Amino acid sequence: MNAREIRDKIYGLWLARQMQQFHKRGGKVVMITGSYGKTSVKELAYDLLRQKYEVVMTSGNYNTVVGIAKTMRYEVTELTELLILEVGAYRVGEINFFCKILRPHIGVITGIARQHLERFGSWEKIIQAKTEIARYIDEHGGILIANGSDETVAKAVEDARFYYGDGRIQINQNGAKVIASSCGMSDSEILKGEKFFRDVPSRFEMTKDRYGMLVIDDSYNSNEKSFAEAVKYLGEQTKYTRILVTPGLVELGSESNLIHEQLGKEIIGKADLVILVGKNERTASLARGINDKVKIIWIEKTLSFMKVVKELKLKKEPLVLIENDVPENY
């Protein structure tokens, strides 16, 4: 057992005791997992549920046993009625480990993608891992909620309350609404609560102040499905000069080059300019897919795009999509 496993076991034992007490006093647990969309659905569900209940959620992208334990230690009180917990996994068995500790009343699968393929080892293992919560709910009871707009989820999961939508924002909001309904909010309460929906930072967030120009900041934790969806949205914004900034995706293992070439082809016709960050196999594969059909500029660091765009002589206002942000030393 390595140091991380020892640490997780210690925190897990403490967390299990705290969860036992939380369940005894009638607390309910919403556990959210998936390859993407976890944080957005969690934050949006919180925006709705806090209008009716005393709710605590894990902060930011806290989705490990340590992060959840900190949430229990510092934020949960005797008044807390609902816990919304985001849970991540890098190997088969981790989601099941969390299920046994957290004992969710509601389980949510937000989407399944090839993210972290390198760590999991195969696409089949990713699907197996991300659907462990479905098997737990089936065996122990509860409500399973799943993103039916994700083809992989729709094929892998049965007996769920599926949510759908047109585009990522609507899909995530509809997921939050199904969670709220499953927690006991009425349709009228949900309708009133929608006005409290907020943008989730760096997750398809439209901003102008942060970069000095209009930017769709999707820099956090991209995957091949969200990448393609974001590029599709960019392609629809024809009143702007459409600019994509990306270093590509990481941890795709042996499928990385093929996936990046396919994504490069997706970009054609949807961006007027592509700014690739760093010269490596990821960006080279994107360029092969683009095949000289879209102008490409190469930069070394992501934030250098601001200087590049400001120096361009553009006829239309630029709209920049930042898709993923990989540290320079990755």
Secondary structure per residue as TSV (DSSP state, phi and psi in degrees):
chain	resnum	aa	ss	phi	psi
A	1	M	-	360.0	123.9
A	2	N	-	-83.6	177.9
A	3	A	H	-61.6	-40.2
A	4	R	H	-65.2	-42.0
A	5	E	H	-65.3	-38.3
A	6	I	H	-64.3	-46.2
A	7	R	H	-59.3	-47.2
A	8	D	H	-63.7	-35.6
A	9	K	H	-66.3	-42.7
A	10	I	H	-63.2	-49.9
A	11	Y	H	-63.9	-36.4
A	12	G	H	-63.7	-40.5
A	13	L	H	-64.6	-43.6
A	14	W	H	-64.6	-44.0
A	15	L	H	-64.2	-39.1
A	16	A	H	-59.9	-40.4
A	17	R	H	-65.7	-42.1
A	18	Q	H	-65.8	-39.3
A	19	M	H	-67.2	-34.8
A	20	Q	H	-60.7	-43.2
A	21	Q	H	-66.8	-39.4
A	22	F	H	-63.1	-43.2
A	23	H	H	-66.2	-38.5
A	24	K	H	-61.3	-34.8
A	25	R	T	-90.7	13.6
A	26	G	T	92.5	11.3
A	27	G	-	-70.5	148.7
A	28	K	E	-113.9	147.0
A	29	V	E	-120.9	127.0
A	30	V	E	-107.5	117.5
A	31	M	E	-110.5	122.9
A	32	I	E	-114.6	126.7
A	33	T	E	-139.3	171.7
A	34	G	-	145.6	171.7
A	35	S	S	-77.8	-28.0
A	36	Y	S	-153.2	162.3
A	37	G	S	83.7	-3.4
A	38	K	H	-60.8	-53.0
A	39	T	H	-65.9	-41.6
A	40	S	H	-62.6	-47.5
A	41	V	H	-64.9	-39.7
A	42	K	H	-60.3	-48.8
A	43	E	H	-65.1	-40.8
A	44	L	H	-68.9	-39.1
A	45	A	H	-63.3	-39.2
A	46	Y	H	-61.6	-41.9
A	47	D	H	-57.7	-36.9
A	48	L	H	-78.0	-51.6
A	49	L	H	-66.3	-30.1
A	50	R	T	-70.0	-11.1
A	51	Q	T	-73.7	-17.1
A	52	K	T	-124.9	-31.8
A	53	Y	S	-120.9	164.9
A	54	E	-	-83.7	107.8
A	55	V	E	-121.8	141.1
A	56	V	E	-125.7	137.8
A	57	M	E	-125.2	157.8
A	58	T	-	-66.1	139.7
A	59	S	-	-77.6	145.2
A	60	G	T	50.2	-128.0
A	61	N	T	-107.4	32.9
A	62	Y	-	-62.7	108.0
A	63	N	-	-141.5	21.7
A	64	T	S	-108.6	170.3
A	65	V	H	-62.1	-34.3
A	66	V	H	-67.6	-46.0
A	67	G	H	-62.4	-41.9
A	68	I	H	-67.6	-39.2
A	69	A	H	-62.2	-40.1
A	70	K	H	-63.5	-39.2
A	71	T	H	-61.3	-45.8
A	72	M	H	-62.0	-40.5
A	73	R	H	-70.3	-41.2
A	74	Y	H	-107.9	-14.4
A	75	E	T	-121.5	-27.8
A	76	V	-	-80.0	133.2
A	77	T	-	-123.7	-179.8
A	78	E	T	-64.8	-18.9
A	79	L	T	-87.2	-13.6
A	80	T	-	-64.7	124.8
A	81	E	-	-100.5	-33.3
A	82	L	E	-131.3	137.6
A	83	L	E	-116.1	126.2
A	84	I	E	-109.7	111.8
A	85	L	E	-118.8	122.7
A	86	E	E	-88.1	133.3
A	87	V	-	-129.6	130.2
A	88	G	-	-107.8	166.7
A	89	A	-	-153.9	144.9
A	90	Y	S	-123.3	0.3
A	91	R	S	-156.7	159.3
A	92	V	T	-60.0	135.7
A	93	G	T	103.6	-21.4
A	94	E	H	-67.8	-42.6
A	95	I	H	-63.6	-41.1
A	96	N	H	-62.8	-37.7
A	97	F	H	-58.3	-46.1
A	98	F	H	-66.5	-39.9
A	99	C	H	-58.1	-43.0
A	100	K	H	-65.3	-33.2
A	101	I	H	-80.7	-46.7
A	102	L	H	-85.9	-26.3
A	103	R	-	49.1	65.3
A	104	P	-	-67.6	141.5
A	105	H	S	-83.4	-31.9
A	106	I	E	-129.1	127.2
A	107	G	E	-113.1	140.5
A	108	V	E	-129.2	131.1
A	109	I	E	-113.3	113.5
A	110	T	-	-88.8	-18.2
A	111	G	-	161.3	155.9
A	112	I	-	-129.4	123.9
A	113	A	-	-137.0	175.8
A	114	R	S	-81.7	13.6
A	115	Q	T	-58.2	137.7
A	116	H	T	64.5	25.2
A	117	L	H	-56.5	-36.6
A	118	E	H	-60.9	-38.8
A	119	R	H	-75.7	-42.5
A	120	F	H	-72.0	-35.4
A	121	G	-	101.8	-27.8
A	122	S	S	-161.8	157.8
A	123	W	H	-62.9	-38.1
A	124	E	H	-62.2	-38.2
A	125	K	H	-70.2	-33.7
A	126	I	H	-62.8	-47.8
A	127	I	H	-61.1	-43.8
A	128	Q	H	-58.6	-44.5
A	129	A	H	-68.6	-45.9
A	130	K	H	-70.7	-18.4
A	131	T	T	-101.7	8.3
A	132	E	H	-60.5	-33.1
A	133	I	H	-66.0	-32.0
A	134	A	H	-65.0	-42.1
A	135	R	H	-69.8	-34.0
A	136	Y	H	-65.2	-47.3
A	137	I	H	-61.3	-41.1
A	138	D	H	-62.0	-37.4
A	139	E	H	-82.5	-36.7
A	140	H	H	-107.3	-7.3
A	141	G	-	93.0	160.4
A	142	G	-	128.1	-170.5
A	143	I	E	-115.9	129.5
A	144	L	E	-105.5	129.0
A	145	I	E	-118.2	136.1
A	146	A	E	-145.4	149.2
A	147	N	E	-77.8	99.4
A	148	G	T	-73.2	-12.5
A	149	S	T	-77.0	-14.3
A	150	D	S	-89.9	115.8
A	151	E	H	-60.2	-38.0
A	152	T	H	-64.8	-43.9
A	153	V	H	-62.7	-46.3
A	154	A	H	-59.1	-35.6
A	155	K	H	-79.2	-31.4
A	156	A	H	-89.6	-16.4
A	157	V	-	-120.9	140.2
A	158	E	-	-125.2	166.0
A	159	D	S	53.0	47.8
A	160	A	-	-120.3	160.8
A	161	R	E	-88.5	101.6
A	162	F	E	-83.5	145.7
A	163	Y	E	-122.3	152.9
A	164	Y	-	-137.6	176.6
A	165	G	-	174.6	169.7
A	166	D	S	-106.7	98.5
A	167	G	S	94.0	157.3
A	168	R	H	-61.6	-41.5
A	169	I	H	-61.7	-48.7
A	170	Q	H	-65.8	-40.3
A	171	I	H	-59.1	-48.4
A	172	N	H	-64.0	-41.0
A	173	Q	H	-64.4	-41.0
A	174	N	H	-66.7	-34.7
A	175	G	H	-60.3	-44.0
A	176	A	H	-62.5	-38.1
A	177	K	H	-66.4	-40.0
A	178	V	H	-66.2	-38.2
A	179	I	H	-61.5	-46.8
A	180	A	H	-60.8	-43.9
A	181	S	H	-61.9	-41.5
A	182	S	H	-68.4	-21.5
A	183	C	T	-89.4	-2.8
A	184	G	T	110.8	5.5
A	185	M	-	-80.2	141.4
A	186	S	-	-80.4	166.2
A	187	D	H	-59.7	-40.5
A	188	S	H	-68.2	-36.9
A	189	E	H	-66.4	-39.4
A	190	I	H	-66.6	-42.1
A	191	L	H	-60.4	-42.4
A	192	K	H	-67.9	-34.4
A	193	G	H	-74.9	-18.7
A	194	E	G	-59.6	-28.2
A	195	K	G	-67.8	-12.1
A	196	F	G	-94.4	1.8
A	197	F	-	-59.7	134.9
A	198	R	-	-117.2	159.6
A	199	D	-	-73.8	142.0
A	200	V	-	-95.2	121.7
A	201	P	T	-53.8	134.1
A	202	S	T	64.4	16.1
A	203	R	S	-126.1	83.2
A	204	F	S	56.8	45.9
A	205	E	E	-96.7	124.4
A	206	M	E	-84.6	123.8
A	207	T	E	-145.1	149.3
A	208	K	S	-120.9	-31.9
A	209	D	T	-70.8	-37.2
A	210	R	T	-66.1	-35.9
A	211	Y	T	-116.9	-0.6
A	212	G	T	77.5	13.0
A	213	M	S	-160.5	169.1
A	214	L	E	-74.8	120.3
A	215	V	E	-134.5	137.1
A	216	I	E	-96.2	106.0
A	217	D	E	-87.7	102.9
A	218	D	E	-121.6	42.8
A	219	S	-	-82.3	-11.3
A	220	Y	S	-92.5	116.3
A	221	N	S	57.0	58.9
A	222	S	-	-78.7	163.0
A	223	N	-	-144.1	173.6
A	224	E	H	-64.5	-30.1
A	225	K	H	-76.1	-46.5
A	226	S	H	-68.6	-32.9
A	227	F	H	-59.0	-51.9
A	228	A	H	-63.2	-38.9
A	229	E	H	-65.8	-41.7
A	230	A	H	-66.0	-41.6
A	231	V	H	-64.5	-38.8
A	232	K	H	-59.2	-44.4
A	233	Y	H	-62.8	-43.8
A	234	L	H	-57.7	-41.6
A	235	G	H	-60.7	-25.7
A	236	E	H	-81.1	-11.9
A	237	Q	-	-91.7	66.1
A	238	T	T	-73.8	-11.6
A	239	K	T	-79.2	-6.9
A	240	Y	S	-111.2	165.2
A	241	T	E	-81.7	113.3
A	242	R	E	-88.8	119.2
A	243	I	E	-123.8	128.2
A	244	L	E	-107.0	129.1
A	245	V	E	-117.3	122.9
A	246	T	E	-157.2	144.6
A	247	P	-	-97.4	4.4
A	248	G	-	87.1	-170.5
A	249	L	-	-111.0	154.3
A	250	V	-	-116.1	167.1
A	251	E	-	60.2	39.5
A	252	L	-	-100.5	2.6
A	253	G	G	58.4	-140.7
A	254	S	G	-68.5	-14.5
A	255	E	G	-92.6	0.9
A	256	S	H	-56.9	-50.9
A	257	N	H	-61.9	-44.1
A	258	L	H	-63.5	-45.1
A	259	I	H	-63.2	-41.9
A	260	H	H	-67.5	-37.5
A	261	E	H	-63.0	-42.1
A	262	Q	H	-63.3	-40.6
A	263	L	H	-66.5	-36.4
A	264	G	H	-58.2	-41.1
A	265	K	H	-66.0	-34.7
A	266	E	H	-63.4	-30.0
A	267	I	H	-71.1	-30.2
A	268	I	T	-58.1	126.5
A	269	G	T	85.7	-6.6
A	270	K	T	-114.4	-9.8
A	271	A	-	-134.6	144.2
A	272	D	S	-90.5	-20.6
A	273	L	E	-152.0	138.2
A	274	V	E	-117.8	127.5
A	275	I	E	-109.9	111.5
A	276	L	E	-96.4	133.7
A	277	V	E	-99.2	112.9
A	278	G	S	84.6	146.5
A	279	K	S	-105.7	107.6
A	280	N	S	-155.0	-175.7
A	281	E	H	-63.1	-34.6
A	282	R	H	-62.5	-53.3
A	283	T	H	-72.0	-33.5
A	284	A	H	-63.0	-38.6
A	285	S	H	-69.2	-38.4
A	286	L	H	-60.2	-44.4
A	287	A	H	-62.8	-38.3
A	288	R	H	-62.4	-41.2
A	289	G	H	-65.7	-37.9
A	290	I	H	-67.9	-36.5
A	291	N	T	56.1	44.5
A	292	D	T	64.0	15.4
A	293	K	S	-91.8	-7.7
A	294	V	S	-137.2	139.7
A	295	K	E	-63.4	136.8
A	296	I	E	-120.9	135.5
A	297	I	E	-120.5	138.0
A	298	W	E	-105.7	135.1
A	299	I	E	-132.8	165.2
A	300	E	S	-91.9	-35.0
A	301	K	S	-129.7	145.6
A	302	T	G	-54.5	-48.2
A	303	L	G	-68.6	-10.0
A	304	S	G	-65.8	-14.6
A	305	F	H	-60.2	-30.8
A	306	M	H	-61.0	-45.6
A	307	K	H	-65.2	-41.8
A	308	V	H	-60.9	-48.5
A	309	V	H	-66.8	-40.7
A	310	K	H	-65.1	-25.3
A	311	E	H	-87.5	-8.2
A	312	L	S	-75.9	143.3
A	313	K	-	-96.1	94.3
A	314	L	-	-105.8	141.9
A	315	K	S	-80.2	-27.6
A	316	K	S	-120.5	154.2
A	317	E	-	-58.3	136.1
A	318	P	E	-77.2	144.0
A	319	L	E	-122.6	116.7
A	320	V	E	-104.9	128.0
A	321	L	E	-104.4	116.6
A	322	I	E	-95.1	111.7
A	323	E	E	-111.1	100.4
A	324	N	-	78.5	155.6
A	325	D	-	-144.3	106.8
A	326	V	-	-100.1	129.2
A	327	P	-	-55.8	147.6
A	328	E	T	-61.3	-26.1
A	329	N	T	-96.7	13.9
A	330	Y	-	-70.9	360.0
